[in-house]
Amino acid sequence: MTRDELLAQLAPPRLPLEIAALGWPEILSLAAIGLLAGALAALVLRPLMARRPSRRALVRATRGMPPQDRILVIARILGRLPDALRPAAYGAAPAPDDATLERIALRRTRRG
C-alpha cells in the first residue's frame, strides 16, 4: 500500500479546512497563551525559588535581643548549640558580648 492509497482510505476531515490548518493568527494566539502560562508559572514559583538569607544575616538580625533569648535563637538557626555557648545557655556562665557571640556562632568547625 502506497502513501497515496493510505491517504485515500482515510476518512475526510470533519472540520472546515480553515480550522484544520493553523494559520498565523492561530500560531500567534498559541504563542500568547504560552507566554501567559510561563508568566503565571514564574509567579507561582517565585516564592520557592527566592534566595534565603544567609546564616550570617540571620545571626546579625538577632542583635538587640536579651542574651539568653539570643543564644536560643542562634542555636535554632545553626541547628545546634556551639560548645562555647553551652555554659552561657544553661546559666553556668555570663553571656558573652554581641561581637563574641556572633564570632562563636559563625565560626566554622571541623568535623572528623
HELIX and SHEET records of a PDB file:
HELIX    1   1 ARG A    3  GLN A    9  1                                   7    
HELIX    2   2 LEU A   17  ALA A   20  1                                   4    
HELIX    3   3 TRP A   24  MET A   49  1                                  26    
HELIX    4   4 ARG A   55  ARG A   60  1                                   6    
HELIX    5   5 PRO A   67  LEU A   78  1                                  12    
HELIX    6   6 ASP A   83  LEU A   85  5                                   3    
HELIX    7   7 ARG A   86  ALA A   89  1                                   4    
HELIX    8   8 ASP A   98  LEU A  106  1                                   9    
END                                                                             
